[in-house]
Amino acid sequence: MTPVLVEVEGGIATLMLNRPEVGNAIDAKMAQALLDAVTRCDNDRTVRCVILTGAGKMFCAGGDVQAFATAGDGVCDLIEAITTPLHDAIVKLSRMPGGASVCW
């Protein structure tokens, strides 16, 4: 399953977190996919607005606690693998040029 779905239509990009079975909890794969999607939008000069949403009943439950619990001694590396691309994605969204609007 693709962790972030991307649709661009009429200058509006919709990025959908797509792990509804776990409340769209963010794991390392989703964090990287979100950064990739945001970078795609940032590089597409036709995008004027980015909508960030979630599949299913929840927008986002936060970090994937189950992944943290099973990471054992590697939890610090896992947290870094999640937070680094997630932070980069949020920074890119907040700094998009051309007066792009970001809807959370």
N, C-alpha and C positions, 0 to 999 in steps of 0.2 A: 504494500500500500504506500502511496506517495504521501509523505508527512505534511506537505504544504501544497495545496492546489493553487494554481495561478490562472486567472482569466483577465484578459485586457480587452476592453471593448469601449469604443467611443471616448478614449482618453482616461477611462476609469479602470484602475487595476484592482481586482479583488483577490486578496491573499487569504486562503482559508486553511487554518490549522486543521489537520485531518487525522486525528487519533481519537475519534469520539468514544471508543471503547474504554479509554482511560481518562476521559474528561479533557482531552487535548493536552495532557501533561507533556511538558517539554523534556525530551531526551536529547542526546547529542546529535542524532540524525535529524531531528526536527529543527534544532537550533541552526545547524548548517544549511538545511533546506530553506529555512526562513531567510538567512543571510543571502543565499543564492537568489531567491525570489526578489528580495528587496534590491539587490544589486542589478538584477534584470530591469526592474522598474526604474531605478535611478539612471540607467543607461539608455532607457527608451524615452526620447524627448517628446513623444506623443502623450505620455502619461502625465495627467494633470492632477489626479487624485488617487490615493491609495486607501482602500478599505481593508482593514484587518479584522477577520471574523473567525469563528470556529464552527466546525461541523458538529452536528448533534445538539444536545441540550445545554452544553457548557461552552463558554468561550475558551477558557484555559484554566486548568486546575493549578497551574504553577509548575514547579519542577517535578519530574517523575520520581516520586518518593520510593517506589518499588525498585527502580534502577539504583537509587542511592543505597538502599538496604542490601541489595545483592552485589554491590561493587566491592564490598570488603575493604581491604587495604588500598584499593585503587580509587576510593571515593574522591580523593582530592583531585586526581587526574580527570575523573568523570565530571566533577563540578567545573573544572577549567574548560573541558571540552564543550560544556553547555554554555557557560557564561561568556566566554570570549566571543563566539559568533553571535550570540544573542545580543550582547552589548553593541557589537559592530552593526548589527541590523537596526537596532533602535537609534543609534547615532546617525546612520544613513537616512533613516526615515525622517528624523528631526531636522536634517540639513539639506533636504532635497531642494534643488534650485528651481527658479521660475515660479515661486509662490505656490508650489504644489500643496494641496491640503492633505492632511493625514487624518483619517477617521478611525478611532479605536473602538 
